[in-house]
Amino acid sequence: MKRNHTSPFMLLVSGSFLLGCNPTVRVEAPDKPIVINMNIKIDHEIRVKVDRELDSLLDNKQGLF
């Protein structure tokens, strides 16, 4: 009867490869500051200016409405 010796050898080789792996995870703060570029258009400021102009116009002409 002939025995198959390849499977224990393959287990030994694959086990040595798995033990050779040493995964590491590093969490470090970056050396450079984080820069965020944002383009925001604010319509609210423009509306406030128009409202103020309308308020002053309506105050000057009381009998308009």
Predicted model as a PDB file, atoms N, CA, C, CB and O in Angstrom, pLDDT in the B-factor column:
MODEL        1                                                                  
ATOM      1  N   MET A   1       0.849  -1.164   0.000  1.00 57.00           N  
ATOM      2  CA  MET A   1       0.000   0.000   0.000  1.00 57.00           C  
ATOM      3  C   MET A   1       0.894   1.226   0.000  1.00 57.00           C  
ATOM      4  CB  MET A   1      -0.966  -0.002   1.213  1.00 57.00           C  
ATOM      5  O   MET A   1       1.819   1.352   0.803  1.00 57.00           O  
ATOM      6  N   LYS A   2       0.595   2.111  -0.911  1.00 62.00           N  
ATOM      7  CA  LYS A   2       1.386   3.319  -1.066  1.00 62.00           C  
ATOM      8  C   LYS A   2       0.665   4.482  -0.386  1.00 62.00           C  
ATOM      9  CB  LYS A   2       1.640   3.624  -2.566  1.00 62.00           C  
ATOM     10  O   LYS A   2      -0.540   4.663  -0.562  1.00 62.00           O  
ATOM     11  N   ARG A   3       1.412   5.268   0.393  1.00 63.00           N  
ATOM     12  CA  ARG A   3       0.808   6.393   1.109  1.00 63.00           C  
ATOM     13  C   ARG A   3       1.096   7.691   0.370  1.00 63.00           C  
ATOM     14  CB  ARG A   3       1.336   6.471   2.561  1.00 63.00           C  
ATOM     15  O   ARG A   3       2.153   7.857  -0.238  1.00 63.00           O  
ATOM     16  N   ASN A   4       0.175   8.568   0.433  1.00 63.00           N  
ATOM     17  CA  ASN A   4       0.333   9.872  -0.206  1.00 63.00           C  
ATOM     18  C   ASN A   4       0.927  10.841   0.809  1.00 63.00           C  
ATOM     19  CB  ASN A   4      -1.031  10.403  -0.755  1.00 63.00           C  
ATOM     20  O   ASN A   4       0.272  11.168   1.799  1.00 63.00           O  
ATOM     21  N   HIS A   5       2.169  11.313   0.583  1.00 63.00           N  
ATOM     22  CA  HIS A   5       2.839  12.222   1.511  1.00 63.00           C  
ATOM     23  C   HIS A   5       2.774  13.660   1.042  1.00 63.00           C  
ATOM     24  CB  HIS A   5       4.281  11.812   1.694  1.00 63.00           C  
ATOM     25  O   HIS A   5       3.368  14.539   1.666  1.00 63.00           O  
ATOM     26  N   THR A   6       2.077  13.914  -0.025  1.00 70.00           N  
ATOM     27  CA  THR A   6       2.048  15.290  -0.536  1.00 70.00           C  
ATOM     28  C   THR A   6       1.136  16.184   0.282  1.00 70.00           C  
ATOM     29  CB  THR A   6       1.603  15.304  -1.984  1.00 70.00           C  
ATOM     30  O   THR A   6       1.451  17.364   0.444  1.00 70.00           O  
ATOM     31  N   SER A   7       0.046  15.699   0.795  1.00 81.00           N  
ATOM     32  CA  SER A   7      -0.873  16.578   1.521  1.00 81.00           C  
ATOM     33  C   SER A   7      -0.280  17.090   2.838  1.00 81.00           C  
ATOM     34  CB  SER A   7      -2.172  15.844   1.797  1.00 81.00           C  
ATOM     35  O   SER A   7      -0.475  18.268   3.137  1.00 81.00           O  
ATOM     36  N   PRO A   8       0.439  16.281   3.661  1.00 82.00           N  
ATOM     37  CA  PRO A   8       1.064  16.881   4.859  1.00 82.00           C  
ATOM     38  C   PRO A   8       2.150  17.890   4.494  1.00 82.00           C  
ATOM     39  CB  PRO A   8       1.664  15.785   5.748  1.00 82.00           C  
ATOM     40  O   PRO A   8       2.330  18.899   5.175  1.00 82.00           O  
ATOM     41  N   PHE A   9       2.877  17.599   3.398  1.00 83.00           N  
ATOM     42  CA  PHE A   9       3.901  18.552   2.964  1.00 83.00           C  
ATOM     43  C   PHE A   9       3.264  19.866   2.533  1.00 83.00           C  
ATOM     44  CB  PHE A   9       4.735  17.965   1.814  1.00 83.00           C  
ATOM     45  O   PHE A   9       3.760  20.939   2.876  1.00 83.00           O  
ATOM     46  N   MET A  10       2.165  19.790   1.781  1.00 84.00           N  
ATOM     47  CA  MET A  10       1.473  21.004   1.347  1.00 84.00           C  
ATOM     48  C   MET A  10       0.912  21.770   2.550  1.00 84.00           C  
ATOM     49  CB  MET A  10       0.338  20.653   0.363  1.00 84.00           C  
ATOM     50  O   MET A  10       0.923  23.000   2.567  1.00 84.00           O  
ATOM     51  N   LEU A  11       0.427  21.041   3.546  1.00 85.00           N  
ATOM     52  CA  LEU A  11      -0.062  21.721   4.753  1.00 85.00           C  
ATOM     53  C   LEU A  11       1.074  22.438   5.468  1.00 85.00           C  
ATOM     54  CB  LEU A  11      -0.733  20.718   5.706  1.00 85.00           C  
ATOM     55  O   LEU A  11       0.901  23.550   5.966  1.00 85.00           O  
ATOM     56  N   LEU A  12       2.237  21.795   5.517  1.00 85.00           N  
ATOM     57  CA  LEU A  12       3.390  22.415   6.171  1.00 85.00           C  
ATOM     58  C   LEU A  12       3.840  23.660   5.409  1.00 85.00           C  
ATOM     59  CB  LEU A  12       4.550  21.411   6.280  1.00 85.00           C  
ATOM     60  O   LEU A  12       4.140  24.686   6.019  1.00 85.00           O  
ATOM     61  N   VAL A  13       3.888  23.575   4.096  1.00 84.00           N  
ATOM     62  CA  VAL A  13       4.320  24.726   3.291  1.00 84.00           C  
ATOM     63  C   VAL A  13       3.305  25.860   3.394  1.00 84.00           C  
ATOM     64  CB  VAL A  13       4.512  24.316   1.811  1.00 84.00           C  
ATOM     65  O   VAL A  13       3.682  27.014   3.595  1.00 84.00           O  
ATOM     66  N   SER A  14       2.016  25.536   3.257  1.00 82.00           N  
ATOM     67  CA  SER A  14       1.002  26.605   3.332  1.00 82.00           C  
ATOM     68  C   SER A  14       0.946  27.201   4.732  1.00 82.00           C  
ATOM     69  CB  SER A  14      -0.389  26.065   2.936  1.00 82.00           C  
ATOM     70  O   SER A  14       0.713  28.402   4.872  1.00 82.00           O  
ATOM     71  N   GLY A  15       1.153  26.397   5.772  1.00 80.00           N  
ATOM     72  CA  GLY A  15       1.181  26.931   7.142  1.00 80.00           C  
ATOM     73  C   GLY A  15       2.353  27.863   7.355  1.00 80.00           C  
ATOM     74  O   GLY A  15       2.230  28.878   8.042  1.00 80.00           O  
ATOM     75  N   SER A  16       3.513  27.517   6.757  1.00 80.00           N  
ATOM     76  CA  SER A  16       4.673  28.403   6.914  1.00 80.00           C  
ATOM     77  C   SER A  16       4.445  29.723   6.187  1.00 80.00           C  
ATOM     78  CB  SER A  16       5.952  27.722   6.386  1.00 80.00           C  
ATOM     79  O   SER A  16       4.883  30.769   6.666  1.00 80.00           O  
ATOM     80  N   PHE A  17       3.763  29.695   5.030  1.00 78.00           N  
ATOM     81  CA  PHE A  17       3.442  30.948   4.338  1.00 78.00           C  
ATOM     82  C   PHE A  17       2.468  31.790   5.159  1.00 78.00           C  
ATOM     83  CB  PHE A  17       2.848  30.658   2.948  1.00 78.00           C  
ATOM     84  O   PHE A  17       2.609  33.011   5.232  1.00 78.00           O  
ATOM     85  N   LEU A  18       1.495  31.148   5.765  1.00 77.00           N  
ATOM     86  CA  LEU A  18       0.520  31.897   6.563  1.00 77.00           C  
ATOM     87  C   LEU A  18       1.161  32.489   7.808  1.00 77.00           C  
ATOM     88  CB  LEU A  18      -0.649  30.997   6.961  1.00 77.00           C  
ATOM     89  O   LEU A  18       0.812  33.597   8.217  1.00 77.00           O  
ATOM     90  N   LEU A  19       2.105  31.759   8.421  1.00 77.00           N  
ATOM     91  CA  LEU A  19       2.770  32.298   9.604  1.00 77.00           C  
ATOM     92  C   LEU A  19       3.750  33.403   9.231  1.00 77.00           C  
ATOM     93  CB  LEU A  19       3.498  31.186  10.356  1.00 77.00           C  
ATOM     94  O   LEU A  19       4.052  34.267  10.054  1.00 77.00           O  
ATOM     95  N   GLY A  20       4.249  33.384   7.997  1.00 76.00           N  
ATOM     96  CA  GLY A  20       5.180  34.420   7.549  1.00 76.00           C  
ATOM     97  C   GLY A  20       4.496  35.749   7.321  1.00 76.00           C  
ATOM     98  O   GLY A  20       5.157  36.787   7.345  1.00 76.00           O  
ATOM     99  N   CYS A  21       3.201  35.752   7.102  1.00 75.00           N  
ATOM    100  CA  CYS A  21       2.467  37.002   6.899  1.00 75.00           C  
ATOM    101  C   CYS A  21       2.266  37.695   8.232  1.00 75.00           C  
ATOM    102  CB  CYS A  21       1.106  36.745   6.212  1.00 75.00           C  
ATOM    103  O   CYS A  21       1.858  37.060   9.205  1.00 75.00           O  
ATOM    104  N   ASN A  22       2.547  38.988   8.291  1.00 76.00           N  
ATOM    105  CA  ASN A  22       2.376  39.758   9.510  1.00 76.00           C  
ATOM    106  C   ASN A  22       1.633  41.032   9.158  1.00 76.00           C  
ATOM    107  CB  ASN A  22       3.743  40.070  10.187  1.00 76.00           C  
ATOM    108  O   ASN A  22       2.263  42.074   8.975  1.00 76.00           O  
ATOM    109  N   PRO A  23       0.329  40.980   9.059  1.00 78.00           N  
ATOM    110  CA  PRO A  23      -0.406  42.186   8.673  1.00 78.00           C  
ATOM    111  C   PRO A  23      -0.406  43.225   9.795  1.00 78.00           C  
ATOM    112  CB  PRO A  23      -1.847  41.829   8.292  1.00 78.00           C  
ATOM    113  O   PRO A  23      -0.620  42.893  10.961  1.00 78.00           O  
ATOM    114  N   THR A  24      -0.164  44.472   9.432  1.00 84.00           N  
ATOM    115  CA  THR A  24      -0.194  45.570  10.402  1.00 84.00           C  
ATOM    116  C   THR A  24      -1.071  46.680   9.862  1.00 84.00           C  
ATOM    117  CB  THR A  24       1.236  46.099  10.704  1.00 84.00           C  
ATOM    118  O   THR A  24      -1.152  46.894   8.652  1.00 84.00           O  
ATOM    119  N   VAL A  25      -1.718  47.375  10.757  1.00 87.00           N  
ATOM    120  CA  VAL A  25      -2.552  48.521  10.409  1.00 87.00           C  
ATOM    121  C   VAL A  25      -2.039  49.705  11.211  1.00 87.00           C  
ATOM    122  CB  VAL A  25      -4.079  48.247  10.695  1.00 87.00           C  
ATOM    123  O   VAL A  25      -1.955  49.643  12.437  1.00 87.00           O  
ATOM    124  N   ARG A  26      -1.693  50.791  10.511  1.00 89.00           N  
ATOM    125  CA  ARG A  26      -1.189  51.976  11.192  1.00 89.00           C  
ATOM    126  C   ARG A  26      -2.181  53.119  11.024  1.00 89.00           C  
ATOM    127  CB  ARG A  26       0.204  52.375  10.649  1.00 89.00           C  
ATOM    128  O   ARG A  26      -2.714  53.344   9.938  1.00 89.00           O  
ATOM    129  N   VAL A  27      -2.416  53.826  12.102  1.00 91.00           N  
ATOM    130  CA  VAL A  27      -3.259  55.017  12.068  1.00 91.00           C  
ATOM    131  C   VAL A  27      -2.391  56.174  12.550  1.00 91.00           C  
ATOM    132  CB  VAL A  27      -4.566  54.848  12.959  1.00 91.00           C  
ATOM    133  O   VAL A  27      -1.995  56.233  13.714  1.00 91.00           O  
ATOM    134  N   GLU A  28      -2.104  57.096  11.626  1.00 90.00           N  
ATOM    135  CA  GLU A  28      -1.234  58.224  11.963  1.00 90.00           C  
ATOM    136  C   GLU A  28      -1.856  59.519  11.466  1.00 90.00           C  
ATOM    137  CB  GLU A  28       0.178  58.034  11.357  1.00 90.00           C  
ATOM    138  O   GLU A  28      -2.568  59.531  10.462  1.00 90.00           O  
ATOM    139  N   ALA A  29      -1.586  60.594  12.166  1.00 89.00           N  
ATOM    140  CA  ALA A  29      -2.030  61.913  11.716  1.00 89.00           C  
ATOM    141  C   ALA A  29      -1.144  62.348  10.558  1.00 89.00           C  
ATOM    142  CB  ALA A  29      -1.985  62.959  12.880  1.00 89.00           C  
ATOM    143  O   ALA A  29       0.057  62.075  10.570  1.00 89.00           O  
ATOM    144  N   PRO A  30      -1.713  63.027   9.546  1.00 88.00           N  
ATOM    145  CA  PRO A  30      -0.884  63.447   8.409  1.00 88.00           C  
ATOM    146  C   PRO A  30       0.065  64.565   8.817  1.00 88.00           C  
ATOM    147  CB  PRO A  30      -1.766  63.907   7.235  1.00 88.00           C  
ATOM    148  O   PRO A  30      -0.223  65.331   9.736  1.00 88.00           O  
ATOM    149  N   ASP A  31       1.211  64.653   8.120  1.00 93.00           N  
ATOM    150  CA  ASP A  31       2.187  65.706   8.388  1.00 93.00           C  
ATOM    151  C   ASP A  31       1.695  67.054   7.876  1.00 93.00           C  
ATOM    152  CB  ASP A  31       3.532  65.360   7.747  1.00 93.00           C  
ATOM    153  O   ASP A  31       1.925  68.085   8.509  1.00 93.00           O  
ATOM    154  N   LYS A  32       1.020  67.046   6.732  1.00 93.00           N  
ATOM    155  CA  LYS A  32       0.523  68.289   6.134  1.00 93.00           C  
ATOM    156  C   LYS A  32      -0.904  68.552   6.603  1.00 93.00           C  
ATOM    157  CB  LYS A  32       0.581  68.218   4.583  1.00 93.00           C  
ATOM    158  O   LYS A  32      -1.648  67.611   6.880  1.00 93.00           O  
ATOM    159  N   PRO A  33      -1.290  69.816   6.694  1.00 92.00           N  
ATOM    160  CA  PRO A  33      -2.672  70.102   7.089  1.00 92.00           C  
ATOM    161  C   PRO A  33      -3.644  69.692   5.989  1.00 92.00           C  
ATOM    162  CB  PRO A  33      -2.841  71.596   7.415  1.00 92.00           C  
ATOM    163  O   PRO A  33      -3.294  69.663   4.809  1.00 92.00           O  
ATOM    164  N   ILE A  34      -4.839  69.385   6.385  1.00 90.00           N  
ATOM    165  CA  ILE A  34      -5.869  68.996   5.440  1.00 90.00           C  
ATOM    166  C   ILE A  34      -6.492  70.258   4.867  1.00 90.00           C  
ATOM    167  CB  ILE A  34      -6.942  68.094   6.112  1.00 90.00           C  
ATOM    168  O   ILE A  34      -6.950  71.121   5.616  1.00 90.00           O  
ATOM    169  N   VAL A  35      -6.512  70.372   3.544  1.00 92.00           N  
ATOM    170  CA  VAL A  35      -7.050  71.545   2.856  1.00 92.00           C  
ATOM    171  C   VAL A  35      -8.359  71.145   2.187  1.00 92.00           C  
ATOM    172  CB  VAL A  35      -6.031  72.111   1.806  1.00 92.00           C  
ATOM    173  O   VAL A  35      -8.419  70.176   1.431  1.00 92.00           O  
ATOM    174  N   ILE A  36      -9.398  71.905   2.480  1.00 92.00           N  
ATOM    175  CA  ILE A  36     -10.698  71.655   1.874  1.00 92.00           C  
ATOM    176  C   ILE A  36     -11.086  72.904   1.097  1.00 92.00           C  
ATOM    177  CB  ILE A  36     -11.781  71.289   2.954  1.00 92.00           C  
ATOM    178  O   ILE A  36     -11.246  73.979   1.676  1.00 92.00           O  
ATOM    179  N   ASN A  37     -11.235  72.761  -0.204  1.00 93.00           N  
ATOM    180  CA  ASN A  37     -11.661  73.877  -1.053  1.00 93.00           C  
ATOM    181  C   ASN A  37     -13.162  73.763  -1.262  1.00 93.00           C  
ATOM    182  CB  ASN A  37     -10.900  73.882  -2.427  1.00 93.00           C  
ATOM    183  O   ASN A  37     -13.664  72.744  -1.736  1.00 93.00           O  
ATOM    184  N   MET A  38     -13.862  74.821  -0.902  1.00 92.00           N  
ATOM    185  CA  MET A  38     -15.313  74.810  -1.044  1.00 92.00           C  
ATOM    186  C   MET A  38     -15.749  76.051  -1.811  1.00 92.00           C  
ATOM    187  CB  MET A  38     -16.010  74.746   0.341  1.00 92.00           C  
ATOM    188  O   MET A  38     -15.321  77.164  -1.507  1.00 92.00           O  
ATOM    189  N   ASN A  39     -16.579  75.852  -2.780  1.00 92.00           N  
ATOM    190  CA  ASN A  39     -17.185  76.962  -3.512  1.00 92.00           C  
ATOM    191  C   ASN A  39     -18.658  76.999  -3.137  1.00 92.00           C  
ATOM    192  CB  ASN A  39     -16.990  76.813  -5.070  1.00 92.00           C  
ATOM    193  O   ASN A  39     -19.435  76.121  -3.513  1.00 92.00           O  
ATOM    194  N   ILE A  40     -19.021  78.023  -2.397  1.00 86.00           N  
ATOM    195  CA  ILE A  40     -20.400  78.132  -1.929  1.00 86.00           C  
ATOM    196  C   ILE A  40     -20.958  79.469  -2.394  1.00 86.00           C  
ATOM    197  CB  ILE A  40     -20.487  77.997  -0.373  1.00 86.00           C  
ATOM    198  O   ILE A  40     -20.343  80.517  -2.195  1.00 86.00           O  
ATOM    199  N   LYS A  41     -22.098  79.418  -2.999  1.00 81.00           N  
ATOM    200  CA  LYS A  41     -22.776  80.638  -3.426  1.00 81.00           C  
ATOM    201  C   LYS A  41     -23.919  80.892  -2.450  1.00 81.00           C  
ATOM    202  CB  LYS A  41     -23.299  80.523  -4.907  1.00 81.00           C  
ATOM    203  O   LYS A  41     -24.798  80.050  -2.265  1.00 81.00           O  
ATOM    204  N   ILE A  42     -23.891  82.051  -1.842  1.00 71.00           N  
ATOM    205  CA  ILE A  42     -24.915  82.378  -0.850  1.00 71.00           C  
ATOM    206  C   ILE A  42     -25.860  83.393  -1.460  1.00 71.00           C  
ATOM    207  CB  ILE A  42     -24.283  82.925   0.468  1.00 71.00           C  
ATOM    208  O   ILE A  42     -25.473  84.527  -1.747  1.00 71.00           O  
ATOM    209  N   ASP A  43     -27.096  82.980  -1.654  1.00 73.00           N  
ATOM    210  CA  ASP A  43     -28.109  83.877  -2.204  1.00 73.00           C  
ATOM    211  C   ASP A  43     -28.762  84.702  -1.115  1.00 73.00           C  
ATOM    212  CB  ASP A  43     -29.165  83.088  -2.959  1.00 73.00           C  
ATOM    213  O   ASP A  43     -29.314  85.767  -1.390  1.00 73.00           O  
ATOM    214  N   HIS A  44     -28.708  84.232   0.095  1.00 65.00           N  
ATOM    215  CA  HIS A  44     -29.408  84.885   1.188  1.00 65.00           C  
ATOM    216  C   HIS A  44     -28.884  86.311   1.410  1.00 65.00           C  
ATOM    217  CB  HIS A  44     -29.264  84.061   2.469  1.00 65.00           C  
ATOM    218  O   HIS A  44     -29.660  87.214   1.722  1.00 65.00           O  
ATOM    219  N   GLU A  45     -27.598  86.510   1.253  1.00 64.00           N  
ATOM    220  CA  GLU A  45     -27.034  87.837   1.459  1.00 64.00           C  
ATOM    221  C   GLU A  45     -27.575  88.823   0.412  1.00 64.00           C  
ATOM    222  CB  GLU A  45     -25.494  87.780   1.401  1.00 64.00           C  
ATOM    223  O   GLU A  45     -27.853  89.979   0.732  1.00 64.00           O  
ATOM    224  N   ILE A  46     -27.718  88.376  -0.801  1.00 63.00           N  
ATOM    225  CA  ILE A  46     -28.223  89.236  -1.879  1.00 63.00           C  
ATOM    226  C   ILE A  46     -29.690  89.577  -1.610  1.00 63.00           C  
ATOM    227  CB  ILE A  46     -28.066  88.539  -3.270  1.00 63.00           C  
ATOM    228  O   ILE A  46     -30.090  90.723  -1.817  1.00 63.00           O  
ATOM    229  N   ARG A  47     -30.480  88.644  -1.169  1.00 66.00           N  
ATOM    230  CA  ARG A  47     -31.889  88.899  -0.885  1.00 66.00           C  
ATOM    231  C   ARG A  47     -32.050  89.908   0.247  1.00 66.00           C  
ATOM    232  CB  ARG A  47     -32.604  87.596  -0.532  1.00 66.00           C  
ATOM    233  O   ARG A  47     -32.959  90.737   0.207  1.00 66.00           O  
ATOM    234  N   VAL A  48     -31.187  89.848   1.248  1.00 67.00           N  
ATOM    235  CA  VAL A  48     -31.272  90.790   2.361  1.00 67.00           C  
ATOM    236  C   VAL A  48     -31.025  92.199   1.868  1.00 67.00           C  
ATOM    237  CB  VAL A  48     -30.270  90.428   3.465  1.00 67.00           C  
ATOM    238  O   VAL A  48     -31.695  93.130   2.315  1.00 67.00           O  
ATOM    239  N   LYS A  49     -30.084  92.381   0.960  1.00 75.00           N  
ATOM    240  CA  LYS A  49     -29.810  93.706   0.425  1.00 75.00           C  
ATOM    241  C   LYS A  49     -31.014  94.226  -0.349  1.00 75.00           C  
ATOM    242  CB  LYS A  49     -28.568  93.678  -0.474  1.00 75.00           C  
ATOM    243  O   LYS A  49     -31.376  95.395  -0.218  1.00 75.00           O  
ATOM    244  N   VAL A  50     -31.637  93.371  -1.153  1.00 74.00           N  
ATOM    245  CA  VAL A  50     -32.811  93.790  -1.920  1.00 74.00           C  
ATOM    246  C   VAL A  50     -33.955  94.123  -0.976  1.00 74.00           C  
ATOM    247  CB  VAL A  50     -33.239  92.692  -2.917  1.00 74.00           C  
ATOM    248  O   VAL A  50     -34.644  95.124  -1.174  1.00 74.00           O  
ATOM    249  N   ASP A  51     -34.169  93.302   0.047  1.00 84.00           N  
ATOM    250  CA  ASP A  51     -35.230  93.567   1.009  1.00 84.00           C  
ATOM    251  C   ASP A  51     -35.012  94.892   1.721  1.00 84.00           C  
ATOM    252  CB  ASP A  51     -35.318  92.438   2.024  1.00 84.00           C  
ATOM    253  O   ASP A  51     -35.963  95.641   1.947  1.00 84.00           O  
ATOM    254  N   ARG A  52     -33.773  95.187   2.074  1.00 85.00           N  
ATOM    255  CA  ARG A  52     -33.493  96.452   2.759  1.00 85.00           C  
ATOM    256  C   ARG A  52     -33.741  97.632   1.824  1.00 85.00           C  
ATOM    257  CB  ARG A  52     -32.040  96.480   3.277  1.00 85.00           C  
ATOM    258  O   ARG A  52     -34.262  98.670   2.234  1.00 85.00           O  
ATOM    259  N   GLU A  53     -33.355  97.452   0.553  1.00 86.00           N  
ATOM    260  CA  GLU A  53     -33.608  98.525  -0.399  1.00 86.00           C  
ATOM    261  C   GLU A  53     -35.103  98.731  -0.590  1.00 86.00           C  
ATOM    262  CB  GLU A  53     -32.938  98.222  -1.741  1.00 86.00           C  
ATOM    263  O   GLU A  53     -35.570  99.866  -0.679  1.00 86.00           O  
ATOM    264  N   LEU A  54     -35.858  97.632  -0.653  1.00 84.00           N  
ATOM    265  CA  LEU A  54     -37.305  97.758  -0.790  1.00 84.00           C  
ATOM    266  C   LEU A  54     -37.926  98.387   0.449  1.00 84.00           C  
ATOM    267  CB  LEU A  54     -37.932  96.394  -1.054  1.00 84.00           C  
ATOM    268  O   LEU A  54     -38.845  99.198   0.334  1.00 84.00           O  
ATOM    269  N   ASP A  55     -37.438  98.026   1.632  1.00 85.00           N  
ATOM    270  CA  ASP A  55     -37.960  98.625   2.865  1.00 85.00           C  
ATOM    271  C   ASP A  55     -37.723 100.138   2.882  1.00 85.00           C  
ATOM    272  CB  ASP A  55     -37.303  97.973   4.100  1.00 85.00           C  
ATOM    273  O   ASP A  55     -38.602 100.912   3.261  1.00 85.00           O  
ATOM    274  N   SER A  56     -36.536 100.538   2.470  1.00 87.00           N  
ATOM    275  CA  SER A  56     -36.263 101.983   2.465  1.00 87.00           C  
ATOM    276  C   SER A  56     -37.096 102.678   1.397  1.00 87.00           C  
ATOM    277  CB  SER A  56     -34.760 102.256   2.226  1.00 87.00           C  
ATOM    278  O   SER A  56     -37.545 103.804   1.614  1.00 87.00           O  
ATOM    279  N   LEU A  57     -37.314 102.044   0.256  1.00 85.00           N  
ATOM    280  CA  LEU A  57     -38.145 102.631  -0.791  1.00 85.00           C  
ATOM    281  C   LEU A  57     -39.590 102.748  -0.332  1.00 85.00           C  
ATOM    282  CB  LEU A  57     -38.065 101.799  -2.071  1.00 85.00           C  
ATOM    283  O   LEU A  57     -40.240 103.768  -0.561  1.00 85.00           O  
ATOM    284  N   LEU A  58     -40.096 101.693   0.322  1.00 84.00           N  
ATOM    285  CA  LEU A  58     -41.473 101.732   0.805  1.00 84.00           C  
ATOM    286  C   LEU A  58     -41.648 102.722   1.946  1.00 84.00           C  
ATOM    287  CB  LEU A  58     -41.908 100.353   1.253  1.00 84.00           C  
ATOM    288  O   LEU A  58     -42.712 103.327   2.074  1.00 84.00           O  
ATOM    289  N   ASP A  59     -40.622 102.902   2.780  1.00 86.00           N  
ATOM    290  CA  ASP A  59     -40.704 103.877   3.857  1.00 86.00           C  
ATOM    291  C   ASP A  59     -40.750 105.295   3.295  1.00 86.00           C  
ATOM    292  CB  ASP A  59     -39.516 103.720   4.814  1.00 86.00           C  
ATOM    293  O   ASP A  59     -41.428 106.165   3.841  1.00 86.00           O  
ATOM    294  N   ASN A  60     -40.027 105.520   2.203  1.00 86.00           N  
ATOM    295  CA  ASN A  60     -40.017 106.859   1.611  1.00 86.00           C  
ATOM    296  C   ASN A  60     -41.346 107.180   0.931  1.00 86.00           C  
ATOM    297  CB  ASN A  60     -38.874 106.984   0.603  1.00 86.00           C  
ATOM    298  O   ASN A  60     -41.798 108.325   0.942  1.00 86.00           O  
ATOM    299  N   LYS A  61     -41.965 106.163   0.341  1.00 81.00           N  
ATOM    300  CA  LYS A  61     -43.252 106.399  -0.344  1.00 81.00           C  
ATOM    301  C   LYS A  61     -44.345 105.637   0.396  1.00 81.00           C  
ATOM    302  CB  LYS A  61     -43.190 105.954  -1.855  1.00 81.00           C  
ATOM    303  O   LYS A  61     -44.656 104.503   0.033  1.00 81.00           O  
ATOM    304  N   GLN A  62     -44.921 106.229   1.409  1.00 77.00           N  
ATOM    305  CA  GLN A  62     -45.889 105.561   2.285  1.00 77.00           C  
ATOM    306  C   GLN A  62     -47.192 105.243   1.569  1.00 77.00           C  
ATOM    307  CB  GLN A  62     -46.176 106.424   3.498  1.00 77.00           C  
ATOM    308  O   GLN A  62     -47.787 104.209   1.877  1.00 77.00           O  
ATOM    309  N   GLY A  63     -47.660 106.024   0.672  1.00 76.00           N  
ATOM    310  CA  GLY A  63     -48.955 105.810   0.054  1.00 76.00           C  
ATOM    311  C   GLY A  63     -48.909 104.968  -1.207  1.00 76.00           C  
ATOM    312  O   GLY A  63     -49.873 104.960  -1.972  1.00 76.00           O  
ATOM    313  N   LEU A  64     -47.810 104.259  -1.446  1.00 70.00           N  
ATOM    314  CA  LEU A  64     -47.667 103.469  -2.657  1.00 70.00           C  
ATOM    315  C   LEU A  64     -48.647 102.301  -2.681  1.00 70.00           C  
ATOM    316  CB  LEU A  64     -46.242 102.959  -2.784  1.00 70.00           C  
ATOM    317  O   LEU A  64     -49.268 102.058  -3.716  1.00 70.00           O  
ATOM    318  N   PHE A  65     -48.806 101.575  -1.587  1.00 67.00           N  
ATOM    319  CA  PHE A  65     -49.744 100.434  -1.526  1.00 67.00           C  
ATOM    320  C   PHE A  65     -50.868 100.718  -0.559  1.00 67.00           C  
ATOM    321  CB  PHE A  65     -49.017  99.144  -1.111  1.00 67.00           C  
ATOM    322  O   PHE A  65     -51.750  99.880  -0.375  1.00 67.00           O  
TER     323      PHE A  65                                                      
ENDMDL                                                                          
END                                                                             
